[in-house]
Amino acid sequence: MASNQFTVASPPSDAISALKFSPDPNSTRFVVSSWDKNVYLYELRDENGNVGEGKLLQTFEHRAPVLDVCFGANEDEIYTAGLDWDVKKINVASSTQTVLSSHDAGVRSVVYSKEHSLVISASWDSTLHVHRSDGTDSIPAIIPLPSKPFSMSLTATKLVVAMASRALNIYDLKALALLTAQAEGAVPNKVEVEPWQRRESSLKFMTRSVACMPDDAGYASSSIEGRVAVEWFDPSAESQARKYAFKCHRQTTDDVDVVFPVNSLSFHPVHGTFASGGGDGVVALWDGIAKRRIRQYQKYPSSVAAVDFSSNGKYLAVAVSPGFEDGKDDVAEGTVAIYVRELGETEAKGKGAK
């Protein structure tokens, strides 16, 4: 089957900050957060079950731009992070929003761990808030970070937080879950938690995105300077010797090498390959094990803000919005778009995959 791309109807009116597919492998729903202060819930299937441009199911208005969004335990649960300093839970069925906690500055990232029923938020106040999501009204555990967080991703057992000053902290989720149990019913306290590992990024410039491998073995990170690094959790010398970084998302214009930020990374849930989206409007697929590019798609009209694979790996969503690479504050009408690729069976398979 060849890949098939379509444009999603009713995109946001301002730059897109994040895009996430539903955790349900049979679902074609995804959620998008935007600088226009809204969260958008889309469904790709029509009434007849055919996948196409899809439809906008619901919009959830916030008080300020929304910087990140994720689903919770199911499609009826959405968590948001934004410039109103709040971490919110949205109940889709009732359209109600509940504030889980408030940080002391904008909230950059939010992730959900289904294995531990945790909602974790990272804020520019240089803290993590760790919330229980199992229905108890528990107080979040607050963990100080060494510097401002830029991106966050998790596996079944670990949380990776990429920060300023090229710092990366890796936390054991089981240890974080124990913290929330202790915090229940208490006044929120800052808890000094020793990360499972502290690392310095292999990339020389500011980290833009981090994404964990689906097999819990490691992660990829990207920088504003057109590079991606691939690393493994295993601290053994043998494993650490495997880590590497490579250049990407660069274009030669008038004999000058123009370098673009790599804004977003997403791993394929089945094949373990990953997609990168850049400020050059390009999306590429990579085999991190074979250290090869699998394919590069035709250039999109402007900067790629977010990429995400569906939970079954059949779809790749690409959010496009003019970024600050273009030097414009105002986003022109019609320039924000969401494209979804229905992937061919072997399209995202690694080079060595059988």
NORPE-V335178 format. One record per residue. SS is DSSP state (H for helix, E for strand, - for the rest). BURIAL is b if it has 16 or more other C-alpha atoms within 10 Angstrom, else e. D_FIRST is the distance of its C-alpha to the first C-alpha in Angstrom with 1 decimal. Layout:
# NORPE-V335178
ss->SS burial->BURIAL d_first->D_FIRST
ss->SS burial->BURIAL d_first->D_FIRST
This chain:
# NORPE-V335178
ss->- burial->e d_first->0.0
ss->- burial->e d_first->3.8
ss->- burial->e d_first->6.5
ss->E burial->e d_first->8.8
ss->E burial->b d_first->12.5
ss->E burial->e d_first->15.5
ss->E burial->b d_first->19.2
ss->- burial->b d_first->21.1
ss->- burial->b d_first->24.2
ss->- burial->e d_first->27.7
ss->- burial->b d_first->27.5
ss->- burial->b d_first->30.7
ss->- burial->b d_first->33.5
ss->- burial->b d_first->34.2
ss->- burial->b d_first->32.5
ss->E burial->b d_first->30.1
ss->E burial->b d_first->31.3
ss->E burial->b d_first->28.7
ss->E burial->b d_first->25.5
ss->E burial->b d_first->24.6
ss->E burial->b d_first->22.1
ss->- burial->b d_first->23.7
ss->- burial->b d_first->24.4
ss->- burial->e d_first->23.2
ss->- burial->e d_first->19.8
ss->- burial->e d_first->19.3
ss->- burial->b d_first->20.3
ss->- burial->b d_first->18.8
ss->E burial->b d_first->22.2
ss->E burial->b d_first->23.3
ss->E burial->b d_first->26.6
ss->E burial->b d_first->27.8
ss->E burial->b d_first->31.4
ss->E burial->b d_first->33.0
ss->- burial->b d_first->36.2
ss->- burial->b d_first->37.0
ss->- burial->b d_first->38.3
ss->E burial->b d_first->35.6
ss->E burial->b d_first->32.9
ss->E burial->b d_first->30.0
ss->E burial->b d_first->28.0
ss->E burial->b d_first->24.7
ss->E burial->b d_first->22.5
ss->E burial->b d_first->18.9
ss->E burial->b d_first->18.9
ss->- burial->e d_first->21.1
ss->- burial->e d_first->23.6
ss->- burial->e d_first->21.1
ss->- burial->e d_first->18.7
ss->- burial->e d_first->16.1
ss->E burial->e d_first->14.9
ss->E burial->b d_first->16.1
ss->E burial->b d_first->18.9
ss->E burial->b d_first->20.7
ss->E burial->b d_first->24.4
ss->E burial->b d_first->27.3
ss->E burial->e d_first->28.9
ss->E burial->e d_first->31.9
ss->E burial->b d_first->33.7
ss->E burial->e d_first->36.3
ss->E burial->e d_first->38.9
ss->- burial->b d_first->40.6
ss->- burial->e d_first->43.9
ss->- burial->b d_first->42.4
ss->- burial->b d_first->39.1
ss->E burial->b d_first->36.7
ss->E burial->b d_first->35.5
ss->E burial->b d_first->33.2
ss->E burial->b d_first->31.7
ss->E burial->b d_first->30.1
ss->E burial->b d_first->29.6
ss->- burial->b d_first->32.1
ss->- burial->b d_first->32.1
ss->- burial->e d_first->30.0
ss->- burial->b d_first->28.6
ss->- burial->e d_first->32.2
ss->E burial->e d_first->33.5
ss->E burial->b d_first->32.9
ss->E burial->b d_first->35.0
ss->E burial->b d_first->35.9
ss->E burial->b d_first->37.9
ss->E burial->b d_first->39.5
ss->- burial->b d_first->42.4
ss->- burial->b d_first->44.6
ss->- burial->b d_first->45.0
ss->E burial->b d_first->43.8
ss->E burial->b d_first->41.2
ss->E burial->b d_first->40.3
ss->E burial->b d_first->38.6
ss->E burial->b d_first->37.1
ss->E burial->e d_first->37.1
ss->- burial->b d_first->34.4
ss->- burial->e d_first->35.9
ss->- burial->e d_first->39.3
ss->- burial->e d_first->38.3
ss->E burial->e d_first->41.1
ss->E burial->b d_first->41.3
ss->E burial->e d_first->43.4
ss->E burial->e d_first->44.5
ss->E burial->b d_first->44.1
ss->E burial->b d_first->46.1
ss->E burial->b d_first->47.2
ss->- burial->b d_first->47.2
ss->- burial->e d_first->49.7
ss->- burial->b d_first->47.2
ss->- burial->b d_first->43.7
ss->E burial->b d_first->41.0
ss->E burial->b d_first->38.2
ss->E burial->b d_first->35.8
ss->E burial->b d_first->35.3
ss->E burial->b d_first->33.3
ss->E burial->b d_first->33.3
ss->E burial->b d_first->33.6
ss->- burial->e d_first->32.8
ss->- burial->e d_first->34.3
ss->- burial->b d_first->37.7
ss->- burial->b d_first->37.6
ss->E burial->b d_first->38.4
ss->E burial->b d_first->37.8
ss->E burial->b d_first->38.6
ss->E burial->b d_first->39.4
ss->E burial->b d_first->40.3
ss->E burial->b d_first->42.7
ss->- burial->b d_first->44.3
ss->- burial->b d_first->47.6
ss->- burial->b d_first->46.5
ss->E burial->b d_first->46.0
ss->E burial->b d_first->43.5
ss->E burial->b d_first->44.1
ss->E burial->b d_first->42.9
ss->E burial->b d_first->42.8
ss->E burial->b d_first->42.6
ss->- burial->b d_first->40.2
ss->- burial->e d_first->41.4
ss->- burial->e d_first->43.5
ss->- burial->e d_first->46.7
ss->- burial->e d_first->48.3
ss->- burial->b d_first->48.6
ss->- burial->b d_first->49.6
ss->- burial->b d_first->47.1
ss->E burial->b d_first->48.0
ss->E burial->b d_first->48.3
ss->E burial->b d_first->47.5
ss->E burial->e d_first->48.8
ss->- burial->b d_first->46.5
ss->- burial->e d_first->47.9
ss->- burial->b d_first->46.3
ss->- burial->b d_first->44.0
ss->E burial->b d_first->40.5
ss->E burial->b d_first->37.5
ss->E burial->b d_first->34.5
ss->E burial->b d_first->34.0
ss->E burial->b d_first->31.4
ss->E burial->b d_first->31.7
ss->- burial->b d_first->30.6
ss->- burial->b d_first->31.9
ss->- burial->e d_first->35.2
ss->E burial->b d_first->35.6
ss->E burial->b d_first->35.9
ss->E burial->b d_first->35.6
ss->E burial->b d_first->37.5
ss->E burial->b d_first->37.4
ss->E burial->b d_first->40.5
ss->H burial->b d_first->42.7
ss->H burial->b d_first->44.7
ss->H burial->b d_first->41.6
ss->E burial->b d_first->42.4
ss->E burial->b d_first->39.9
ss->E burial->b d_first->41.0
ss->E burial->b d_first->39.2
ss->E burial->b d_first->40.5
ss->E burial->b d_first->40.4
ss->H burial->b d_first->39.2
ss->H burial->e d_first->41.5
ss->H burial->e d_first->44.5
ss->H burial->b d_first->43.4
ss->H burial->b d_first->43.2
ss->H burial->e d_first->46.7
ss->H burial->b d_first->48.0
ss->H burial->b d_first->46.9
ss->H burial->e d_first->48.7
ss->H burial->e d_first->51.8
ss->H burial->b d_first->51.5
ss->- burial->b d_first->51.3
ss->- burial->e d_first->54.3
ss->- burial->e d_first->55.6
ss->- burial->e d_first->55.9
ss->- burial->b d_first->53.0
ss->- burial->e d_first->54.0
ss->E burial->e d_first->52.6
ss->- burial->e d_first->51.8
ss->- burial->e d_first->51.8
ss->- burial->e d_first->48.9
ss->- burial->e d_first->48.4
ss->- burial->b d_first->44.7
ss->- burial->e d_first->43.2
ss->E burial->e d_first->42.7
ss->E burial->e d_first->43.7
ss->E burial->e d_first->41.9
ss->E burial->e d_first->42.1
ss->- burial->b d_first->38.8
ss->- burial->b d_first->37.9
ss->- burial->b d_first->37.2
ss->- burial->e d_first->40.3
ss->- burial->b d_first->39.5
ss->- burial->b d_first->38.9
ss->E burial->b d_first->36.0
ss->E burial->b d_first->33.5
ss->E burial->b d_first->31.0
ss->E burial->b d_first->30.7
ss->E burial->b d_first->27.8
ss->E burial->b d_first->28.2
ss->- burial->b d_first->26.0
ss->- burial->b d_first->24.6
ss->- burial->e d_first->26.4
ss->- burial->e d_first->29.8
ss->- burial->e d_first->30.5
ss->E burial->b d_first->30.9
ss->E burial->b d_first->29.7
ss->E burial->b d_first->28.8
ss->E burial->b d_first->30.9
ss->E burial->b d_first->30.9
ss->E burial->b d_first->33.8
ss->- burial->b d_first->34.9
ss->- burial->b d_first->35.2
ss->- burial->b d_first->31.7
ss->E burial->b d_first->31.5
ss->E burial->b d_first->29.7
ss->E burial->b d_first->31.4
ss->E burial->b d_first->30.0
ss->E burial->b d_first->32.6
ss->E burial->b d_first->33.2
ss->- burial->e d_first->35.5
ss->- burial->e d_first->37.3
ss->- burial->e d_first->40.6
ss->- burial->e d_first->41.4
ss->H burial->e d_first->42.1
ss->H burial->e d_first->39.4
ss->H burial->e d_first->36.7
ss->H burial->e d_first->38.1
ss->- burial->e d_first->38.1
ss->- burial->e d_first->34.3
ss->- burial->e d_first->34.0
ss->E burial->b d_first->33.1
ss->E burial->b d_first->32.4
ss->E burial->e d_first->30.6
ss->E burial->e d_first->30.7
ss->- burial->b d_first->27.9
ss->- burial->b d_first->27.6
ss->E burial->b d_first->30.2
ss->E burial->e d_first->30.7
ss->E burial->e d_first->33.4
ss->E burial->e d_first->35.4
ss->- burial->e d_first->38.5
ss->- burial->e d_first->38.6
ss->E burial->e d_first->38.6
ss->E burial->e d_first->36.1
ss->E burial->e d_first->35.1
ss->E burial->b d_first->34.0
ss->- burial->b d_first->32.1
ss->- burial->b d_first->32.0
ss->E burial->b d_first->29.0
ss->E burial->b d_first->29.0
ss->E burial->b d_first->26.4
ss->E burial->b d_first->24.6
ss->E burial->b d_first->22.2
ss->E burial->b d_first->21.1
ss->- burial->b d_first->17.8
ss->- burial->b d_first->19.2
ss->- burial->e d_first->17.3
ss->- burial->b d_first->17.0
ss->- burial->b d_first->20.1
ss->- burial->b d_first->18.9
ss->E burial->b d_first->20.1
ss->E burial->b d_first->19.6
ss->E burial->b d_first->22.6
ss->E burial->b d_first->23.6
ss->E burial->b d_first->26.5
ss->- burial->b d_first->29.3
ss->- burial->b d_first->27.9
ss->- burial->b d_first->25.1
ss->- burial->b d_first->22.5
ss->E burial->b d_first->20.0
ss->E burial->b d_first->19.2
ss->E burial->b d_first->17.6
ss->E burial->b d_first->20.0
ss->E burial->b d_first->20.5
ss->- burial->b d_first->24.0
ss->- burial->e d_first->25.0
ss->- burial->e d_first->24.1
ss->- burial->e d_first->25.4
ss->E burial->e d_first->22.6
ss->E burial->b d_first->20.5
ss->E burial->b d_first->16.8
ss->E burial->e d_first->15.9
ss->E burial->e d_first->17.7
ss->- burial->e d_first->16.5
ss->- burial->e d_first->18.3
ss->- burial->e d_first->21.7
ss->- burial->b d_first->22.3
ss->- burial->e d_first->25.5
ss->- burial->b d_first->27.6
ss->- burial->b d_first->28.0
ss->E burial->b d_first->25.3
ss->E burial->b d_first->27.4
ss->E burial->b d_first->25.0
ss->E burial->b d_first->21.6
ss->E burial->b d_first->20.5
ss->E burial->b d_first->17.6
ss->- burial->b d_first->17.5
ss->- burial->b d_first->19.2
ss->- burial->b d_first->16.2
ss->- burial->b d_first->14.3
ss->- burial->b d_first->11.4
ss->E burial->b d_first->12.9
ss->E burial->b d_first->15.0
ss->E burial->b d_first->17.9
ss->E burial->b d_first->20.0
ss->E burial->b d_first->23.5
ss->E burial->b d_first->25.2
ss->- burial->b d_first->29.0
ss->- burial->b d_first->31.7
ss->- burial->b d_first->33.3
ss->H burial->e d_first->36.7
ss->H burial->e d_first->35.4
ss->H burial->e d_first->36.1
ss->- burial->e d_first->39.6
ss->- burial->e d_first->39.5
ss->- burial->e d_first->40.7
ss->- burial->e d_first->39.6
ss->- burial->e d_first->36.0
ss->- burial->e d_first->35.7
ss->- burial->e d_first->34.3
ss->- burial->e d_first->30.6
ss->- burial->b d_first->29.9
ss->- burial->b d_first->28.6
ss->E burial->b d_first->24.9
ss->E burial->b d_first->22.1
ss->E burial->b d_first->18.5
ss->E burial->b d_first->15.6
ss->E burial->b d_first->12.2
ss->E burial->b d_first->9.4
ss->- burial->b d_first->8.0
ss->- burial->e d_first->4.9
ss->- burial->e d_first->6.4
ss->- burial->e d_first->8.6
ss->- burial->e d_first->9.1
ss->- burial->b d_first->12.4
ss->- burial->b d_first->13.5
ss->- burial->b d_first->16.9
ss->- burial->b d_first->18.0
ss->- burial->e d_first->20.0
ss->- burial->e d_first->17.7
ss->- burial->e d_first->17.2
